[in-house]
Amino acid sequence: MEDAGRIERMIWMDALRLIACFAVICLHIAAPVVSFGVLKADPSAWWAGNIALSLVAWCVPVFVLISGAVNIGNERNANAGAFYLRRTGFFLRVVFWTAFYILLRFLAEPGLTCSEVWQSLMRGIPYYHLWFLCILVGLYLVTPLLCKCVKTMPQRSRLITAAVILAIASACTFLRDGFHPSLHHTALTLFLPFIGYYICGYELKIAETSRRNHVTAVAVTLAAVLVTMFTARWLVVGELGRHLLGWWYGAFGPTVIVMSIGIFMLAHGIDPVRLRLAAKLSPATFGVYVLHPVFIPFIVKTSDSLHLIPAVAIPVIALAVFAWSLITVLALMRIPYLRRLFA
């Protein structure tokens, strides 16, 4: 029974990982549409982007929640040497994909200088989606320490710690985006605000699941999405508000924190049988995540020739990018040596 329960837990987390990856692609497609200029020129396009972003803003935090649920609390991970050795493959993949996208930037941006590349590396953003890999590297480095801390701390203290870290992260992001936009995290500190989500993922995994909690998660998540959507419309018309949109839609926006936890709880309560297909495809998630930006420009260019309205274009492009990426990764994973780059 214990093994069966563990398999069920892995099924819903594996499925959620793939769904979150699709949500990331939606976010990357919709984000350019949500600007004051687009709102003035084409309000319907802005609303399409706003609705899409509000529906998927939880994607990156949920990735971190899943990582925390998998890594924290596992006694094997308290041994730093053994844990780092098991993550060597991941660290090498991060190095490879960083080099790959730096080369791609040199090919696609003729005026790019080595100084600009170095600055992007120091910020932990060698390419616009690789910042999340930098976060995972940082979280993995502190995982053995967190495992030992979690083991000795009572649950109430763990919950307070996670809540305080998330609150501080939200406040700092608000102040930075609104009043000091020139301030940036470095590659060494980018992961620190996400420790709150990391701990929270462990707490949510061990939390009791019930129909009441499931219904509550649905209601809270829907409310958070609606508040995110309509508050963004209010923010975008003001000069300060436009600076704060990144914070509002980002990982530490108050409603995004709420909906991220709600989505995680919602997935936790779904019958694993309904998620088996997504869970089966889940090993390709890392590959889809790192490779999907390669396909976006080609599919966007194709969709432009079809003259689709934004409300249709955003989901169609996202689905096309996801499908193309998934098929490509599944094919490449069949090649023994290449498989290590994608899984």
Helices and strands as residue ranges (DSSP letters): H 2-30, G 31-33, H 36-41, H 43-56, H 59-71, G 75-78, H 80-86, H 88-108, H 114-122, H 131-152, H 155-179, G 192-194, H 195-206, H 211-236, H 239-249, H 254-268, G 272-275, H 276-281, G 282-284, H 285-306, H 310-332, H 336-342
